[in-house]
Protein backbone atom coordinates (compact mmCIF):
# COMPACT_ATOMS: atom_id res chain seq x y z
CA UNK A 1 0.00 0.00 0.00
CA UNK A 2 1.18 3.49 -0.82
CA UNK A 3 0.49 5.47 2.36
CA UNK A 4 0.96 9.01 1.05
CA UNK A 5 -2.42 10.70 1.50
CA UNK A 6 -3.80 7.81 3.56
CA UNK A 7 -4.89 7.73 7.21
CA UNK A 8 -3.63 5.46 10.00
CA UNK A 9 -4.97 4.79 13.48
CA UNK A 10 -2.17 3.93 15.90
CA UNK A 11 -3.37 2.52 19.22
CA UNK A 12 -0.92 3.04 22.04
CA UNK A 13 0.62 5.62 19.74
CA UNK A 14 2.13 8.01 22.25
CA UNK A 15 5.11 5.94 23.36
CA UNK A 16 7.50 3.21 22.28
CA UNK A 17 6.70 1.27 19.13
CA UNK A 18 3.43 3.15 18.58
CA UNK A 19 5.18 6.51 18.64
CA UNK A 20 7.96 5.35 16.32
CA UNK A 21 5.40 3.95 13.88
CA UNK A 22 3.26 7.09 13.90
CA UNK A 23 6.29 9.19 13.01
CA UNK A 24 7.53 6.75 10.36
CA UNK A 25 4.14 6.79 8.66
CA UNK A 26 3.92 10.59 8.92
CA UNK A 27 7.29 10.88 7.16
CA UNK A 28 5.69 8.98 4.29
CA UNK A 29 2.78 11.41 4.05
CA UNK A 30 0.25 9.41 6.08
CA UNK A 31 -2.09 11.27 8.45
CA UNK A 32 -2.19 9.69 11.91
CA UNK A 33 -4.67 9.38 14.74
CA UNK A 34 -2.55 8.80 17.86
CA UNK A 35 -4.59 6.85 20.37
CA UNK A 36 -3.77 6.69 24.07
CA UNK A 37 -5.37 5.39 27.23
CA UNK A 38 -3.25 7.05 29.95
CA UNK A 39 -0.29 8.76 28.26
CA UNK A 40 -2.07 11.95 27.19
CA UNK A 41 0.96 14.23 27.18
CA UNK A 42 3.08 11.73 25.25
CA UNK A 43 0.32 11.16 22.68
CA UNK A 44 -0.22 14.87 22.15
CA UNK A 45 3.54 15.37 21.79
CA UNK A 46 3.71 12.56 19.22
CA UNK A 47 0.81 14.06 17.26
CA UNK A 48 2.48 17.48 17.35
CA UNK A 49 5.74 16.02 16.09
CA UNK A 50 3.91 14.18 13.30
CA UNK A 51 2.12 17.39 12.31
CA UNK A 52 5.49 19.11 11.92
CA UNK A 53 6.23 16.55 9.20
CA UNK A 54 3.42 18.02 7.13
CA UNK A 55 0.50 15.67 7.81
CA UNK A 56 -2.68 15.98 9.84
CA UNK A 57 -2.23 14.36 13.24
CA UNK A 58 -4.50 14.17 16.26
CA UNK A 59 -4.50 12.50 19.67
CA UNK A 60 -7.58 10.67 20.97
CA UNK A 61 -8.19 8.89 24.26
CA UNK A 62 -9.77 5.43 24.16
CA UNK A 63 -9.32 2.21 26.12
CA UNK A 64 -9.33 -0.52 23.48
CA UNK A 65 -10.82 -2.97 25.98
CA UNK A 66 -14.02 -0.89 25.72
CA UNK A 67 -15.88 -1.61 22.48
CA UNK A 68 -17.76 1.70 22.55
CA UNK A 69 -14.44 3.52 22.93
CA UNK A 70 -13.00 1.64 19.94
CA UNK A 71 -15.94 2.67 17.79
CA UNK A 72 -15.70 6.27 19.03
CA UNK A 73 -11.99 6.35 18.12
CA UNK A 74 -12.67 5.17 14.59
CA UNK A 75 -15.68 7.46 14.18
CA UNK A 76 -13.55 10.42 15.25
CA UNK A 77 -10.85 9.43 12.77
CA UNK A 78 -13.29 9.31 9.88
CA UNK A 79 -14.92 12.56 10.98
CA UNK A 80 -11.67 14.49 11.48
CA UNK A 81 -9.32 12.87 8.97
CA UNK A 82 -11.77 11.58 6.38
CA UNK A 83 -11.04 7.84 6.19
CA UNK A 84 -9.18 4.87 7.70
CA UNK A 85 -6.66 2.88 5.65
CA UNK A 86 -4.29 1.48 8.28
CA UNK A 87 -4.67 0.20 11.84
CA UNK A 88 -1.56 -0.42 13.90
CA UNK A 89 -2.63 -2.12 17.12
CA UNK A 90 0.24 -1.25 19.45
CA UNK A 91 -1.74 -0.82 22.68
CA UNK A 92 -0.85 -3.48 25.20
CA UNK A 93 -0.55 -4.18 28.92
CA UNK A 94 1.15 -6.78 31.09
CA UNK A 95 2.06 -7.77 34.61
CA UNK A 96 5.51 -8.99 35.60
CA UNK A 97 5.14 -12.29 37.47
CA UNK A 98 7.51 -15.27 37.33
CA UNK A 99 5.80 -18.11 35.48
CA UNK A 100 6.31 -20.57 38.33
CA UNK A 101 4.45 -18.32 40.78
CA UNK A 102 0.94 -19.34 39.75
CA UNK A 103 -0.67 -18.00 42.93
CA UNK A 104 0.51 -14.46 42.19
CA UNK A 105 -1.74 -14.18 39.10
CA UNK A 106 -5.21 -12.83 39.83
CA UNK A 107 -8.46 -13.02 37.92
CA UNK A 108 -8.20 -9.27 37.42
CA UNK A 109 -4.80 -9.78 35.74
CA UNK A 110 -6.35 -12.23 33.28
CA UNK A 111 -9.33 -9.99 32.62
CA UNK A 112 -7.25 -6.89 31.97
CA UNK A 113 -4.58 -8.53 29.81
CA UNK A 114 -7.01 -10.50 27.67
CA UNK A 115 -9.33 -7.48 27.50
CA UNK A 116 -6.69 -5.11 26.13
CA UNK A 117 -4.30 -7.40 24.27
CA UNK A 118 -6.77 -9.78 22.62
CA UNK A 119 -10.37 -8.59 22.87
CA UNK A 120 -9.20 -5.04 22.16
CA UNK A 121 -7.39 -6.26 19.05
CA UNK A 122 -10.59 -7.86 17.78
CA UNK A 123 -12.75 -4.87 18.66
CA UNK A 124 -10.47 -2.45 16.83
CA UNK A 125 -10.47 -4.66 13.74
CA UNK A 126 -14.25 -4.78 13.81
CA UNK A 127 -14.43 -1.01 14.20
CA UNK A 128 -12.18 -0.26 11.22
CA UNK A 129 -13.74 -2.82 8.87
CA UNK A 130 -16.46 -0.57 7.44
CA UNK A 131 -14.26 2.48 6.70
CA UNK A 132 -11.54 0.27 5.24
CA UNK A 133 -14.08 -1.47 3.02
CA UNK A 134 -15.36 1.94 1.97
CA UNK A 135 -11.79 3.03 1.12
CA UNK A 136 -11.38 -0.07 -1.05
CA UNK A 137 -8.46 -1.57 0.88
CA UNK A 138 -6.87 -1.64 4.30
CA UNK A 139 -4.04 -3.07 6.37
CA UNK A 140 -4.19 -4.12 10.02
CA UNK A 141 -0.89 -4.71 11.82
CA UNK A 142 -0.89 -6.22 15.29
CA UNK A 143 2.07 -5.71 17.61
CA UNK A 144 2.33 -9.16 19.15
CA UNK A 145 5.36 -10.67 20.90
CA UNK A 146 7.68 -13.66 20.84
CA UNK A 147 5.93 -14.42 24.14
CA UNK A 148 3.02 -15.68 22.03
CA UNK A 149 5.32 -17.99 20.07
CA UNK A 150 7.84 -19.28 22.60
CA UNK A 151 5.82 -18.97 25.81
CA UNK A 152 8.45 -16.84 27.52
CA UNK A 153 7.83 -13.32 28.74
CA UNK A 154 6.59 -11.12 31.53
CA UNK A 155 3.78 -13.41 32.70
CA UNK A 156 1.65 -16.39 31.70
CA UNK A 157 -1.45 -14.27 30.91
CA UNK A 158 0.67 -12.03 28.67
CA UNK A 159 2.01 -15.04 26.75
CA UNK A 160 -1.50 -16.42 26.36
CA UNK A 161 -2.91 -13.09 25.19
CA UNK A 162 -0.23 -12.74 22.52
CA UNK A 163 -0.67 -16.34 21.38
CA UNK A 164 -4.34 -15.50 20.93
CA UNK A 165 -3.39 -12.40 18.97
CA UNK A 166 -1.24 -14.51 16.65
CA UNK A 167 -4.18 -16.80 15.97
CA UNK A 168 -6.48 -13.80 15.55
CA UNK A 169 -4.13 -12.51 12.85
CA UNK A 170 -4.71 -15.66 10.82
CA UNK A 171 -8.45 -15.93 11.35
CA UNK A 172 -9.11 -12.25 10.60
CA UNK A 173 -6.88 -12.41 7.53
CA UNK A 174 -9.34 -14.97 6.16
CA UNK A 175 -12.46 -13.21 7.41
CA UNK A 176 -11.55 -9.73 6.12
CA UNK A 177 -10.05 -10.72 2.76
CA UNK A 178 -9.83 -9.71 -0.01
CA UNK A 179 -9.97 -5.98 0.78
CA UNK A 180 -8.19 -5.97 4.14
CA UNK A 181 -4.83 -7.57 4.91
CA UNK A 182 -4.04 -8.61 8.51
CA UNK A 183 -0.47 -9.20 9.67
CA UNK A 184 1.49 -9.09 12.93
CA UNK A 185 4.99 -8.42 14.17
CA UNK A 186 6.38 -10.31 17.15
CA UNK A 187 9.18 -8.38 18.86
CA UNK A 188 11.39 -9.80 21.57
CA UNK A 189 13.12 -7.53 24.07
CA UNK A 190 12.48 -3.86 23.19
CA UNK A 191 14.47 -1.09 24.84
CA UNK A 192 12.52 1.63 26.63
CA UNK A 193 10.50 2.56 29.66
CA UNK A 194 8.01 -0.34 29.50
CA UNK A 195 10.61 -2.99 30.30
CA UNK A 196 12.68 -0.59 32.39
CA UNK A 197 9.69 -0.06 34.67
CA UNK A 198 8.67 -3.70 34.74
CA UNK A 199 12.10 -5.25 35.23
CA UNK A 200 13.64 -2.59 37.47
CA UNK A 201 17.21 -3.43 38.46
CA UNK A 202 17.09 -6.58 36.32
CA UNK A 203 16.64 -4.54 33.12
CA UNK A 204 20.30 -4.14 32.19
CA UNK A 205 21.39 -7.71 33.07
CA UNK A 206 18.48 -9.18 31.09
CA UNK A 207 19.16 -6.83 28.18
CA UNK A 208 22.79 -7.94 28.06
CA UNK A 209 21.76 -11.60 28.25
CA UNK A 210 19.34 -11.13 25.36
CA UNK A 211 22.03 -9.38 23.31
CA UNK A 212 24.40 -12.26 23.96
CA UNK A 213 21.71 -14.76 22.89
CA UNK A 214 20.83 -12.92 19.69
CA UNK A 215 22.63 -14.09 16.54
CA UNK A 216 22.63 -10.43 15.45
CA UNK A 217 24.11 -9.30 18.73
CA UNK A 218 21.50 -6.78 19.82
CA UNK A 219 17.93 -6.31 20.97
CA UNK A 220 15.26 -4.19 19.30
CA UNK A 221 14.81 -0.47 19.53
CA UNK A 222 11.24 0.80 18.93
CA UNK A 223 12.41 2.04 15.54
CA UNK A 224 13.44 -1.50 14.52
CA UNK A 225 9.91 -2.73 15.16
CA UNK A 226 8.41 0.27 13.39
CA UNK A 227 10.55 -0.46 10.34
CA UNK A 228 9.11 -3.98 10.22
CA UNK A 229 5.57 -2.66 10.60
CA UNK A 230 6.00 -0.12 7.81
CA UNK A 231 7.54 -2.76 5.54
CA UNK A 232 4.44 -4.93 5.97
CA UNK A 233 2.14 -1.98 5.25
CA UNK A 234 4.05 -0.58 2.28
CA UNK A 235 5.48 -3.78 0.85
CA UNK A 236 3.81 -6.58 -1.08
CA UNK A 237 0.03 -6.53 -1.14
CA UNK A 238 0.09 -10.35 -1.21
CA UNK A 239 1.32 -10.67 2.40
CA UNK A 240 -1.46 -11.50 4.86
CA UNK A 241 -2.11 -13.83 7.79
CA UNK A 242 1.54 -13.96 8.90
CA UNK A 243 3.35 -13.22 12.17
CA UNK A 244 6.84 -11.84 11.60
CA UNK A 245 9.35 -12.13 14.47
CA UNK A 246 11.48 -9.02 15.05
CA UNK A 247 13.92 -10.32 17.66
CA UNK A 248 17.37 -10.53 16.13
CA UNK A 249 17.10 -14.27 15.59
CA UNK A 250 16.71 -15.22 19.26
CA UNK A 251 14.05 -17.79 18.37
CA UNK A 252 16.64 -19.75 16.36
CA UNK A 253 19.49 -19.38 18.82
CA UNK A 254 18.81 -22.68 20.56
C-alpha positions in Angstrom: 0.0 0.0 0.0 1.2 3.5 -0.8 0.5 5.5 2.4 1.0 9.0 1.1 -2.4 10.7 1.5 -3.8 7.8 3.6 -4.9 7.7 7.2 -3.6 5.5 10.0 -5.0 4.8 13.5 -2.2 3.9 15.9 -3.4 2.5 19.2 -0.9 3.0 22.0 0.6 5.6 19.7 2.1 8.0 22.3 5.1 5.9 23.4 7.5 3.2 22.3 6.7 1.3 19.1 3.4 3.1 18.6 5.2 6.5 18.6 8.0 5.4 16.3 5.4 4.0 13.9 3.3 7.1 13.9 6.3 9.2 13.0 7.5 6.8 10.4 4.1 6.8 8.7 3.9 10.6 8.9 7.3 10.9 7.2 5.7 9.0 4.3 2.8 11.4 4.1 0.2 9.4 6.1 -2.1 11.3 8.5 -2.2 9.7 11.9 -4.7 9.4 14.7 -2.6 8.8 17.9 -4.6 6.8 20.4 -3.8 6.7 24.1 -5.4 5.4 27.2 -3.2 7.1 30.0 -0.3 8.8 28.3 -2.1 12.0 27.2 1.0 14.2 27.2 3.1 11.7 25.3 0.3 11.2 22.7 -0.2 14.9 22.1 3.5 15.4 21.8 3.7 12.6 19.2 0.8 14.1 17.3 2.5 17.5 17.3 5.7 16.0 16.1 3.9 14.2 13.3 2.1 17.4 12.3 5.5 19.1 11.9 6.2 16.5 9.2 3.4 18.0 7.1 0.5 15.7 7.8 -2.7 16.0 9.8 -2.2 14.4 13.2 -4.5 14.2 16.3 -4.5 12.5 19.7 -7.6 10.7 21.0 -8.2 8.9 24.3 -9.8 5.4 24.2 -9.3 2.2 26.1 -9.3 -0.5 23.5 -10.8 -3.0 26.0 -14.0 -0.9 25.7 -15.9 -1.6 22.5 -17.8 1.7 22.5 -14.4 3.5 22.9 -13.0 1.6 19.9 -15.9 2.7 17.8 -15.7 6.3 19.0 -12.0 6.3 18.1 -12.7 5.2 14.6 -15.7 7.5 14.2 -13.6 10.4 15.2 -10.9 9.4 12.8 -13.3 9.3 9.9 -14.9 12.6 11.0 -11.7 14.5 11.5 -9.3 12.9 9.0 -11.8 11.6 6.4 -11.0 7.8 6.2 -9.2 4.9 7.7 -6.7 2.9 5.7 -4.3 1.5 8.3 -4.7 0.2 11.8 -1.6 -0.4 13.9 -2.6 -2.1 17.1 0.2 -1.3 19.5 -1.7 -0.8 22.7 -0.8 -3.5 25.2 -0.5 -4.2 28.9 1.1 -6.8 31.1 2.1 -7.8 34.6 5.5 -9.0 35.6 5.1 -12.3 37.5 7.5 -15.3 37.3 5.8 -18.1 35.5 6.3 -20.6 38.3 4.4 -18.3 40.8 0.9 -19.3 39.7 -0.7 -18.0 42.9 0.5 -14.5 42.2 -1.7 -14.2 39.1 -5.2 -12.8 39.8 -8.5 -13.0 37.9 -8.2 -9.3 37.4 -4.8 -9.8 35.7 -6.4 -12.2 33.3 -9.3 -10.0 32.6 -7.3 -6.9 32.0 -4.6 -8.5 29.8 -7.0 -10.5 27.7 -9.3 -7.5 27.5 -6.7 -5.1 26.1 -4.3 -7.4 24.3 -6.8 -9.8 22.6 -10.4 -8.6 22.9 -9.2 -5.0 22.2 -7.4 -6.3 19.1 -10.6 -7.9 17.8 -12.8 -4.9 18.7 -10.5 -2.5 16.8 -10.5 -4.7 13.7 -14.3 -4.8 13.8 -14.4 -1.0 14.2 -12.2 -0.3 11.2 -13.7 -2.8 8.9 -16.5 -0.6 7.4 -14.3 2.5 6.7 -11.5 0.3 5.2 -14.1 -1.5 3.0 -15.4 1.9 2.0 -11.8 3.0 1.1 -11.4 -0.1 -1.0 -8.5 -1.6 0.9 -6.9 -1.6 4.3 -4.0 -3.1 6.4 -4.2 -4.1 10.0 -0.9 -4.7 11.8 -0.9 -6.2 15.3 2.1 -5.7 17.6 2.3 -9.2 19.2 5.4 -10.7 20.9 7.7 -13.7 20.8 5.9 -14.4 24.1 3.0 -15.7 22.0 5.3 -18.0 20.1 7.8 -19.3 22.6 5.8 -19.0 25.8 8.4 -16.8 27.5 7.8 -13.3 28.7 6.6 -11.1 31.5 3.8 -13.4 32.7 1.6 -16.4 31.7 -1.5 -14.3 30.9 0.7 -12.0 28.7 2.0 -15.0 26.8 -1.5 -16.4 26.4 -2.9 -13.1 25.2 -0.2 -12.7 22.5 -0.7 -16.3 21.4 -4.3 -15.5 20.9 -3.4 -12.4 19.0 -1.2 -14.5 16.7 -4.2 -16.8 16.0 -6.5 -13.8 15.5 -4.1 -12.5 12.9 -4.7 -15.7 10.8 -8.5 -15.9 11.3 -9.1 -12.3 10.6 -6.9 -12.4 7.5 -9.3 -15.0 6.2 -12.5 -13.2 7.4 -11.5 -9.7 6.1 -10.1 -10.7 2.8 -9.8 -9.7 0.0 -10.0 -6.0 0.8 -8.2 -6.0 4.1 -4.8 -7.6 4.9 -4.0 -8.6 8.5 -0.5 -9.2 9.7 1.5 -9.1 12.9 5.0 -8.4 14.2 6.4 -10.3 17.1 9.2 -8.4 18.9 11.4 -9.8 21.6 13.1 -7.5 24.1 12.5 -3.9 23.2 14.5 -1.1 24.8 12.5 1.6 26.6 10.5 2.6 29.7 8.0 -0.3 29.5 10.6 -3.0 30.3 12.7 -0.6 32.4 9.7 -0.1 34.7 8.7 -3.7 34.7 12.1 -5.2 35.2 13.6 -2.6 37.5 17.2 -3.4 38.5 17.1 -6.6 36.3 16.6 -4.5 33.1 20.3 -4.1 32.2 21.4 -7.7 33.1 18.5 -9.2 31.1 19.2 -6.8 28.2 22.8 -7.9 28.1 21.8 -11.6 28.3 19.3 -11.1 25.4 22.0 -9.4 23.3 24.4 -12.3 24.0 21.7 -14.8 22.9 20.8 -12.9 19.7 22.6 -14.1 16.5 22.6 -10.4 15.5 24.1 -9.3 18.7 21.5 -6.8 19.8 17.9 -6.3 21.0 15.3 -4.2 19.3 14.8 -0.5 19.5 11.2 0.8 18.9 12.4 2.0 15.5 13.4 -1.5 14.5 9.9 -2.7 15.2 8.4 0.3 13.4 10.6 -0.5 10.3 9.1 -4.0 10.2 5.6 -2.7 10.6 6.0 -0.1 7.8 7.5 -2.8 5.5 4.4 -4.9 6.0 2.1 -2.0 5.2 4.0 -0.6 2.3 5.5 -3.8 0.8 3.8 -6.6 -1.1 0.0 -6.5 -1.1 0.1 -10.3 -1.2 1.3 -10.7 2.4 -1.5 -11.5 4.9 -2.1 -13.8 7.8 1.5 -14.0 8.9 3.3 -13.2 12.2 6.8 -11.8 11.6 9.4 -12.1 14.5 11.5 -9.0 15.1 13.9 -10.3 17.7 17.4 -10.5 16.1 17.1 -14.3 15.6 16.7 -15.2 19.3 14.0 -17.8 18.4 16.6 -19.7 16.4 19.5 -19.4 18.8 18.8 -22.7 20.6 
